[in-house]
Amino acid sequence: MKKSRISNLLIPAFIIIQSICFSQDADPLVDSLERVVTTSNDNKAIITAKAELIRSYYNAGDKDKSLQLYHKTLTEARQLNYQEGIGALYNTYGCVFYANSEYDSALYYFEKSLAIRENVKDNIGVLKALNNIGSIDYARGDYKKGLEFLEKGLKKEAELGIKEGTYIGINNIGFIYTGLKLYRKSFYYFKKAEKVNKECNDVQSLIYTYDGMATAYQYLKIPDSALIFSTKSLQLAESINDIYSMAYSLNSIGILYNEKKQYTKAIEYFDKALLANKKINDQRLELSVYGNMAVAMMGSNKPDEAFKYVEKVIELEKKFNIKMDKMEISELLSAFFYKKKDYENAYLYLKDYNQFKDSLYNTDITNQISELQTKYDTEKKEKDNELLQLDNELKNKEIDKHKTTRNYLVGIIALFVIIIIGAFFAYRKIKAFSMLLALQKNSIEFKNHMLEEQKKEITDSINYAKRIQYALLAHDDLLRNNISEYFVLFKPKDIVSGDFYWATEHNNRFYLAVCDSTGHGVPGAFMSLLNIGFLSEAIKENNITEPNNILNYVRKRLIDSIGNEGQKDGMDAILLCIEKLPLIENASLSNAEGIGMQCTYAAANNEPILIRGNKIIELPKDKMPVGKGEKTESFTLQTIDIQKNDVLYLYTDGYADQFGGPKGKKFKYKALNELLLSVSNDKMNEQQKKLETNFTDWKGNLEQVDDMLIIGIKM
């Protein structure tokens, strides 16, 4: 195992997006931007300057000043309806979230920025947004999607005649090759990037180029050259007071000393990196440094000190869902636990490492990279040929210039005479044309009326579909007969929903399903109807009793029905089964004393939450959907030992994924579970009201991003 590899992939993921997000020159640029803000009379120029200042303030570690300026400037841009400025500000805000390793929120704002910039034909802004979106997908391990966006950017850069590497940085291609372990190819692109960045005097991008070259040298087993370029990167970052790049470069240098087994020197640089990180509070960098510290401590034969850092790595890695990070972290933890002779944990982390490695480094991805490069080189040659042909045509036109000038003059005079004659006849046609306009106006008004009628018909149809869908949901009588205390909080994003809750009674058992079908709106509603049909078919027609086998059946039916061509449509689901008590008519779960009672369930991706004794218990789930996915194992039959006054919550992802609050962030599952704990002692109808009020307040003026469903059950 290469002990210090954990951070070598973290750094390129940061670098690849920083070349657009946090470009910053020396302090005089900040001074000039501040002068524009204080002296200019052009409100749009002021907003543009503020968008750049937000980045500079954040880069220098002044987060509060940066965020305050963002919110104030966004309000000003909206008041002016300055769409270009709003697009730039969304891009900047996405960069702020990226710096905090909050990739879902960053992607949300980059996509909003892209939509606005495409609408206003801001070509440079579109290039930046494409680069940022592709970079985030790459950083999260989704190479295919990342390449799609970077490829779009490369094509657009060529179409606009922009010099290679100006916005869709060739640094990025280098980092993709690094991620795929094709280091010689990556070094080739870093050398090209170095030339471009020096010509443009782009200090910020040059920092990341040198980091990339250092990484390539490191993997090519040339550590001295790697150290030279890491040091160059650090010196450039210090020259422009870029705290982010300084912190990452210090971490990189520490990694190189780890590989040289100079652990005392390595620890010195890791300490400096942590000190710099106090100003930027980058948790992903913190995770990286702790992992590398653990390596240094193990190398220094200090296992107890190493374990302290390993514990911090385990705690922090839960916050991130990035395949590259998890692969490197799993490898580190496997080696550590093996050295501690904890073979069970060593095996588990090694298994995780291999799974992440298989998903990242496969032939398909490598072929996509080669295909991208071939396409790009071909298009570039075609573009060069077009430019050469155009140049020859211009030279020929220059030769004929004097001959054609005379002909143009004669033609203009003749045209002038024709215009005078034509004006006379045109005047006679004006009245007839006015009558035609009146007829066209009436026609347009009629068409608008028809469109309104069609819209009404479509809306009426969807509302009728809503009535059909709601008729299939679990009705109150059925729920009350089996659960005496409960609430249902259901808020579809559109008229109809992909989320649904369904219940049935069969063979003295009560089943309750809380599910999130693929998609929302009309497509999601179709999927929900299909899923309800298969659930009913499994229980009522095939007499399948265990929840896990019911989900297995539904998964097979979905794949057989709609998954033959590679679709991954299906649902995330929780299916609960309650054995109805014998000899007690209409016995419900909450009527029991709670002694020795159990209920069973199966969970696909969504986990039930149990509140017991003012504590949150996250019940087990299977990390796979009901449908085609990476795993094909049978779903697990889980059991809940019921105690009196337990409160069980079943929910989909709509509440946790909602953007809102003062910073436009996701609500997240941890906050949702804590909110459920805080209301769990209230009456069920009060719980529902508080949850709904909190959701509305959190969402504010932002749109609802997904269907939302929570069911609470008092035991």
Secondary structure, 3 states (H helix, E strand, C coil): CCCCHHHHCHHHHHHHHHHHHCCCCCHHHHHHHHHHHHHCCCHHHHHHHHHHHHHHHHHCCCHHHHHHHHHHHHHHHHHHCCHHHHHHHHHHHHHHHHHCCCHHHHHHHHHHHHHHHHHCCCHHHHHHHHHHHHHHHHHCCCHHHHHHHHHHHHHHHHHCCCCCCCCCCHHHHHHHHHHCCCHHHHHHHHHHHHHHHHHHCCHHHHHHHHHHHHHHHHHCCCHHHHHHHHHHHHHHHHHCCCHHHHHHHHHHHHHHHHHCCCHHHHHHHHHHHHHHHHHHCCHHHHHHHHHHHHHHHHHCCCHHHHHHHHHHHHHHHCCCCCHHHHHHHHHHHHHHHHHCCCHHHHHHHHHHHHHHHHHHCCHHHHHHHHHHHHHHHHHHHHHHHHHHHHHHHHHHHHHCHHHHHHHHHHHHHHHHHHHHHHHHHHHHHHHHHHHHHHHHHHHHHHHHHHHHHHHHHHHHHHHHHHHHHHHHCCCHHHHHHHCCCEEEEEECCCCCCCEEEEEEEECCEEEEEEEEECCCHHHHHHHHHHHHHHHHHHHHHCCCCCHHHHHHHHHHHHHHHHCCCCCCCEEEEEEEEEECCCCCCCCCHHHCCCCCCEEEEEEECCCCEEEECCEEEECCCECCCEECCCCCCCCCCEEEECCCCCEEEEECCCCCCCEECCCCEECCHHHHHHHHHHHCCCCHHHHHHHHHHHHHHHHCCCCCCCCEEEEEEEC
